[in-house]
């Protein structure tokens, strides 16, 4: 079950989406801002697609709070940061 709260009545492509059920306590919705729409999706199609992408994470059987691609990009960025710090430490005398 998802809850959507529209962010701005003027700009219909910005919205909040709570795509996951809280395990304990309250759930924090994610804010989405569309920067570019090559597919010309309607607001409802965009929200449904975003919600569906939150259910594709292979590590758990529940939905996650953000789309899978965003989650993986965040994890890879953290790994890249760790590798960069390791390289900096090896270069210092």
C-alpha positions as CSV (number, residue, x, y, z in Angstrom):
1,X,0.0,0.0,0.0
2,X,1.4,3.4,-0.9
3,X,0.5,6.9,0.1
4,X,1.1,9.8,-2.2
5,X,1.1,13.4,-1.2
6,X,1.3,15.9,-4.0
7,X,4.2,18.3,-3.4
8,X,3.2,21.2,-5.6
9,X,-0.2,21.9,-7.3
10,X,1.5,24.1,-9.9
11,X,4.3,21.7,-10.8
12,X,2.6,18.4,-11.2
13,X,5.8,16.4,-11.7
14,X,7.1,16.8,-8.2
15,X,5.7,14.5,-5.5
16,X,6.3,12.6,-2.3
17,X,5.8,8.8,-2.3
18,X,5.8,6.4,0.6
19,X,6.3,3.1,-1.3
20,X,7.1,0.9,1.6
21,X,5.3,-0.2,4.8
22,X,7.0,0.8,8.0
23,X,8.4,-2.1,10.0
24,X,8.5,-0.1,13.2
25,X,7.4,3.4,13.9
26,X,6.6,5.8,11.1
27,X,7.6,5.6,7.4
28,X,9.5,8.5,5.8
29,X,8.3,9.4,2.3
30,X,10.8,10.0,-0.5
31,X,10.6,13.2,-2.5
32,X,10.8,13.0,-6.3
33,X,11.5,15.8,-8.7
34,X,11.3,15.1,-12.4
35,X,14.1,16.8,-14.3
36,X,13.5,15.5,-17.8
37,X,10.7,13.5,-19.3
38,X,11.6,12.0,-22.6
39,X,8.7,9.5,-22.5
40,X,6.0,12.2,-21.9
41,X,4.5,10.3,-19.0
42,X,1.4,11.6,-17.2
43,X,1.7,12.3,-13.5
44,X,-0.2,9.1,-12.5
45,X,2.0,6.9,-14.9
46,X,5.1,8.4,-13.4
47,X,4.0,7.7,-9.8
48,X,2.9,4.1,-10.7
49,X,6.3,3.4,-12.5
50,X,8.2,4.9,-9.6
51,X,6.2,2.8,-7.1
52,X,6.7,-0.4,-9.2
53,X,10.5,0.2,-9.3
54,X,10.6,0.1,-5.5
55,X,9.5,-3.5,-5.5
56,X,12.4,-5.0,-7.6
57,X,15.1,-5.2,-5.0
58,X,16.5,-8.7,-5.0
59,X,17.8,-8.8,-1.4
60,X,14.5,-8.6,0.3
61,X,10.9,-9.6,-0.4
62,X,9.5,-6.3,0.7
63,X,9.5,-3.0,-1.1
64,X,12.2,-0.4,-0.4
65,X,11.8,3.3,0.0
66,X,13.5,4.4,-3.2
67,X,13.7,2.8,-6.7
68,X,16.2,0.0,-7.1
69,X,18.5,1.9,-9.5
70,X,18.8,4.8,-7.1
71,X,19.6,2.4,-4.3
72,X,22.3,0.7,-6.3
73,X,23.8,4.0,-7.5
74,X,24.0,5.2,-3.9
75,X,25.8,1.9,-2.8
76,X,28.2,2.1,-5.7
77,X,29.0,5.8,-4.9
78,X,29.9,4.8,-1.3
79,X,32.1,2.0,-2.6
80,X,33.8,4.4,-5.0
81,X,34.4,6.8,-2.1
82,X,36.0,3.9,-0.1
83,X,38.3,3.0,-3.0
84,X,39.3,6.6,-3.5
85,X,40.2,7.0,0.2
86,X,42.2,3.7,0.1
87,X,44.2,5.0,-2.9
88,X,44.9,8.3,-1.2
89,X,46.2,6.5,1.9
90,X,48.6,4.3,-0.2
91,X,50.1,7.3,-2.0
92,X,51.1,9.2,1.2
93,X,54.7,8.6,2.4
